[in-house]
Amino acid sequence: MYRKIFLLLCLLSVSLIYAHGSLTKRIKEKSIEIRKQPKNPKLYFERGYLYEQHEEFNKAIKDYSKSEKLGNSEAVLYYRKAQTYYHSGHFSKALKASNKALVKDGLNVKLNKLQGEILIQLGAYQEALKYYRFFIENTVDTNPEDYIVYSSIFLGIDSSNYEKAIQILDAGLIKIGKGTFTLQLKKLKYLEASSQVNKVIEQYNYFILSAYRKEFWYYKKAKYLFENKKILDCKIAIQQAQTAIVLLPDKFKNTSGIKNLENEINKLKKELSNEN
């Protein structure tokens, strides 16, 4: 298995090197075109996008600005400019560019998403909500991270509004699928943060039932039960964790992960004995 992972990482590294090498070549080719047509705004925009993909953000902005100076005022130019400023951490400049793009294409879901993300970075959560809501409600192929960001906006507005944040995650689970791990995990964190003990336990039970390897989840549940003074239930969860380890194939029992888990279980058992 580790050999397969190693080979996969090697292939990924090669593909990334090839991709960057290809971009470098295309940038050189585009630069030759620009030398032949130095007043062509389209060519500067195209090279700017290549620089952006190559993560040379300052050069990308320079080319986008040159394209704009030569007469390019299309929404996509301002969108790309906003994206580049956003990825380079210049959020106020990103907002100015994004505002220009929205004037020209206000119904573009990607633009609304970007506007929302920029406003989040600027701490303007109430304003971000308008744009991000539009993105969520008008996008077919949303992903789990979209709902996590959307839920965080409500917590940015009111740090105690876990009820609404969890509703957003539940909406994502309905749309994307109940088995979406990242959404279920974020829901667990929100439930813990809002001290909904019984629902937290239900959430741990969900992970235990869903997981192929259950020993870690039994331990996590046991630790949570101990922290919330549910001593008898904690003991049961510890026994379940230990039983799950016993039932593991030998090749897993001897791994550092399981050894560390056994040490953590023994520490928890010691804390339990001190409670008695």
Summary of the structure (lengths in Angstrom):
residues: 276
radius of gyration: 25.4
end to end distance: 44.4
largest distance: 83.8
contacts: 817
relative contact order: 0.04
helix: 81%
strand: 0%
